Amino acid sequence: MFGSLPEEVAVLRKSSDRVIRLQQSISVPVKTSKMLSKTERDKIAVDMYNNGYSVNEIMAHCNVKSKSTVYQILGKYNVALSRKPGRVPGNRK
């Protein structure tokens, strides 16, 4: 029992050194456009739409995967959608 004590101490030192190195390597992530909160993302999307950006540009900038999500965001904030002239909903060819 006493003969194994130095081996156990060596194992504990190795594991504690590893934990210390891992703790030192942790860094705080920098907030990018991909990490915006939903309310920030929604505000940016509404502002971009009101300033004339296309839905595809809004999707790319706000990291939104589909057009329907952009339209849901715009609908949530009661943004008047600007349609192309001459386009009537329901009349598709």
C-alpha positions as CSV (number, residue, x, y, z in Angstrom):
1,M,0.0,0.0,0.0
2,F,2.7,2.5,0.8
3,G,4.7,1.5,-2.2
4,S,2.0,2.7,-4.6
5,L,1.7,6.2,-3.1
6,P,4.4,7.9,-5.3
7,E,2.7,6.5,-8.4
8,E,-0.7,7.9,-7.3
9,V,0.9,11.2,-6.6
10,A,2.4,11.3,-10.0
11,V,-0.9,10.5,-11.7
12,L,-2.7,13.2,-9.7
13,R,-0.1,15.8,-10.6
14,K,-0.4,14.9,-14.3
15,S,-4.2,15.2,-14.2
16,S,-4.1,18.5,-12.2
17,D,-1.6,20.0,-14.7
18,R,-3.9,19.1,-17.5
19,V,-6.8,20.7,-15.8
20,I,-4.8,23.9,-15.2
21,R,-3.7,24.0,-18.8
22,L,-7.3,23.6,-20.0
23,Q,-8.5,26.3,-17.7
24,Q,-5.9,28.7,-19.0
25,S,-6.7,28.0,-22.6
26,I,-10.4,28.9,-22.2
27,S,-11.2,32.3,-23.8
28,V,-14.3,34.4,-23.9
29,P,-15.9,34.2,-27.3
30,V,-16.1,37.3,-29.4
31,K,-19.6,38.3,-30.3
32,T,-20.0,38.1,-34.1
33,S,-23.0,38.5,-36.4
34,K,-23.6,34.8,-36.1
35,M,-23.9,35.1,-32.4
36,L,-26.5,37.9,-32.1
37,S,-29.5,37.5,-29.8
38,K,-32.8,37.0,-31.5
39,T,-34.0,40.5,-30.6
40,E,-30.8,42.1,-32.0
41,R,-31.1,40.0,-35.1
42,D,-34.7,41.0,-35.5
43,K,-34.0,44.7,-35.1
44,I,-31.2,44.5,-37.7
45,A,-33.4,42.6,-40.1
46,V,-36.2,45.2,-39.8
47,D,-33.8,48.1,-40.2
48,M,-32.2,46.5,-43.3
49,Y,-35.6,45.8,-44.9
50,N,-36.8,49.4,-44.2
51,N,-33.6,50.7,-45.8
52,G,-34.2,48.8,-49.0
53,Y,-32.0,45.7,-48.6
54,S,-33.3,42.5,-50.3
55,V,-34.4,39.5,-48.3
56,N,-31.4,37.5,-49.6
57,E,-29.0,40.2,-48.3
58,I,-30.8,40.1,-44.9
59,M,-30.6,36.3,-44.8
60,A,-26.8,36.5,-45.4
61,H,-26.1,39.3,-42.9
62,C,-28.3,38.0,-40.1
63,N,-27.4,34.3,-40.6
64,V,-31.0,33.3,-41.2
65,K,-31.5,30.0,-43.1
66,S,-34.8,30.7,-45.0
67,K,-36.8,33.5,-46.5
68,S,-39.8,32.5,-44.6
69,T,-37.9,33.2,-41.3
70,V,-37.2,36.8,-42.5
71,Y,-40.8,37.3,-43.4
72,Q,-41.9,35.9,-40.0
73,I,-39.6,38.5,-38.3
74,L,-41.0,41.3,-40.5
75,G,-44.5,40.2,-39.7
76,K,-43.8,40.0,-36.0
77,Y,-42.9,43.7,-36.0
78,N,-45.8,44.7,-38.4
79,V,-43.5,45.9,-41.2
80,A,-45.4,46.7,-44.4
81,L,-44.1,44.5,-47.1
82,S,-43.2,46.2,-50.3
83,R,-44.3,44.0,-53.3
84,K,-43.2,44.3,-56.9
85,P,-45.6,46.5,-58.9
86,G,-48.2,44.6,-60.8
87,R,-48.0,41.5,-58.6
88,V,-51.3,40.5,-57.2
89,P,-51.4,37.8,-54.4
90,G,-53.0,34.6,-55.6
91,N,-52.5,35.2,-59.4
92,R,-49.6,33.0,-60.2
93,K,-48.7,31.7,-63.7
